Amino acid sequence: MATIPLPPAPGADDHVSLALVNSTVSLPGGRRADELGSPEEATDWLLGHGLVPERTALLAHCQNQLTGLRESLRVVFAAHVEGDVPDPRALDGVNRALTTVPSTPLLRHDPRHGLHRAPEHPVTQLVEHAMAQIAEDAATLLTGESAGLIAHCAAQPCSRFMLRTHARRHWCCTRCGDRVRAARAYARKQDRSPGARPARSGSTQGAVPEH
């Protein structure tokens, strides 16, 4: 799987919907990382989050379904953070994922695992079942007690979402915070350089004398 070179954003370990919206990210230098860039990578992502059983193999159609849900969720999360009205098409995409299949796995039994809960469907239905769980997590997060904690990372160009675990948290990870602080320090240094003297308030330099 294409690994994003950043640690999980705060809240992503507890909310699979945050993990999904953050599975693509803009990076410095115009680069972009995408953990769902191919059917194989999308399969690995679902396996890594325990959303499909072993030996699942997604086809391109299933990958497109998952990336489509990701885009819908990113639009809804962004609208929530910015206080805007979400695009109805994005809401429809989330609601389709919620209602396509039951979100509750069935009770199963086999000699290896004994009684356990798991979906047992063709691959497309497995992916739809996983998407229903992701959409359920998103709906719960966006309407629950933690909804007010959802925020964008403030370090451009990072495009990740996070939960603000304390009021002063503005960045999704130390790496993003360090980049912002370094940029600020560089800007201050440039402001103090000999060639960057600010004009004095009330200066008459260059003014036309009155007659």
Buried (B, 14 or more C-beta within 10 A) or exposed (E): BBEBEBEBBBBBEEBBBBBBBBBBBBBEEEEEBBBBBBBEBBBBBBBEBEBBEEEBEBBEEBBBBBBBBBBBBBBBBBBBEEEEEBBEEBBEBBEBBBEBBEBEEEEEEEEEEEEEEBBEBEBBBBBBBBBBBBBBBBBEBBEEEBEEBBBBBBBEBBBBBBBBEEEEBBBBBEEBBEBBEEEEEEEEEEEEEEEEEEEEEEEEEEEEEEE
